[in-house]
Amino acid sequence: MTLEPEFPSNPRMRVGEADRERVAELLNQAAAERRLELDEYQRRLDAAYAAVTYAELRPLVEDLPAPAPAHPRIGGVPGSRTSVAIASGAWRKGTWVVPRAHRSIAVWGRAEIDLREACFAEREVVITALALLGGVEILVPEDVTVRIEGVGVLGAFYGDAQEAGPDAPVVRIRGLATWGAVHIRRVPR
């Protein structure tokens, strides 16, 4: 489903719920970008959900810019929300969709999260890594923004945080390493 509403040549045609939702999403984006004041946003949103024809919908968004195209690596059905290695190993690699929140736990084991071929369910995802007497390694390609927010307590939580551009997917890596390590490594795609 594209955000850009397509208006037919006959403005008297009736709209469907999907048409109203696309217009509402455009209004949400415009409000988030502060193109619309809150009262103007609410007025237009109410009008969008009350619209019966395209003639009523079009004026609500015709003065707003078209949305930026989505990053090709964003979207899809999310994969597993956890990877657990207890006295063993766990791997997430290849083509998979990183969910909004993923937990990787290594206790006397090793977990590897490889994001080189991954897509992301949303523009920003959070990976929570816990290493207890074990290790978690996260491989992040150069076209993904990385923000590291973890801590090592009698262990190491380290890596290469880097911005990849305004439209790039964002991976926040949080968690804890105790008598173990969480290593975030930048790699070529």
C-alpha positions, 0 to 999 in steps of 0.5 A: 500500500502506497502512502501517495493517494491516487485520485481518480478523474471522477471526483464524485467517486466514493472512497473506501476505508483504505483511501481514508487511511492513506490520507490519514497517514499523510496527515500524520506525517505532515503533523510530525514534520510540523507542517500542520498545527495541531488544530489544523491536523485534527480538523483535516483528520476528522474530515478525512474519516468523514469523507464520502467522495474523492472530492472531499479527500483531495483538498485535505492533502493537495497542499502537502508534499509527497512522502519520501519513498521508503528505504528498500530494506524496511518492511516485511513480516518480522522474524523471530523475536529471540535468539538464545544460546545457553551452553550452545550457539544461536545464529540469525543470518541470511535473509530475514526481517528484524522485528521491532524488538529482538532479544539475543541472550548468550549464557555460556554460549555464543550468539551471532546476529548478522544484519548484512542481508536483513530487512527491518520491520520498521525504520528503527528497531531495538536489539537487546543483547545479554551476555553472561559468561558468553558472547553476542556478536552483532554484524551491522552493514555500513548502510545501517545507522547504529546506536549503542546503549549497552553497558559492560559490568565485569564484561565488555559492551563495545562496537562501532556506532555510526550514522548512515544517512537520514533515510537509513534503518536505525538499530539501537543496541541495548543490554548488558555484558557480565563476565562476557562480551557484546561486540558490535562490528561494522562490515561491508554489505 
